[in-house]
Amino acid sequence: MQAVKIYLTASCPYCVRAKALLKERGVAAIDEVRVDLDPAERTRMVDITGRRTVPQIFIGSTHVGGCDDLVALDQRGGLLPLLNGSAA
């Protein structure tokens, strides 16, 4: 299974939902980067993604986007193949 990294804040309901969906799909470990605790990480997130909102989700080297993007990917059947290392 691909590594999953999420830039997030503690109080974000979209972050909670994204993590829950990933866990439902079998992701056991999520690398969580708290941008509310470290402003340098928020700057890094914006530099990498071009987005300021959380969550910002990466599966392997693929930037999935935010929670809505993750849900849409799952609904069209692309999440599990991406998690398993196949093209989405």
Buried (B, 14 or more C-beta within 10 A) or exposed (E): BBEBBBBBBEEBEBBBBBBEBBEEBEBEEBEBBBBEEEEEBBEBBBEEBEBEBBBBBBBBEEBBBBBEBBBBBBEEEBBBEBBEEEEB
